[in-house]
Amino acid sequence: MRAGLFWLSDKQWARIAPHLPSGLQGPARVDDRRIISGIIHMLQSGGRWRDCPNEYGPYTTIYNRFNRWAKAERWCAIFEALAKPGKDALVLSLDSTSIKAHRCASGGKGGSTLRPSADRAADARRKSTL
């Protein structure tokens, strides 16, 4: 196995196993653990589905499973189960020193949408003389 690939641990798998579909008819399913690990790897890396490493299985299977479960709204329950803190949870804190925001991140084009009300503007000192 190549280094840098994401695989669900036994604890993570135990958390999401109840949220997976069971008793489905049709052909034998490809290993869910391998496919879900591939989906999470692709979401983390941000790459194209076609570039998914072969260790996770066929990229078409990985994409189709992601797409079907997204339409069925199954991912919310799975990701909530993965994010739920456990006994050995690690708490992290992010602040402005950790993540830089782009200079335009505070508002859309034209700056902030906060404008003074008409009453305040009338009471304010004039900036120019007539």
Sequence and secondary structure as in RCSB ss.txt:
>XXXX:A:sequence
MRAGLFWLSDKQWARIAPHLPSGLQGPARVDDRRIISGIIHMLQSGGRWRDCPNEYGPYTTIYNRFNRWAKAERW
CAIFEALAKPGKDALVLSLDSTSIKAHRCASGGKGGSTLRPSADRAADARRKSTL
>XXXX:A:secstr
  TT     HHHHHHHGGGS  S  SS    HHHHHHHHHHHHHHT  GGG  GGG  HHHHHHHHHHHHHTT H
HHHHHHHHS  TT       TTTS   TTTTSSTTS      HHHHHHS  SS  
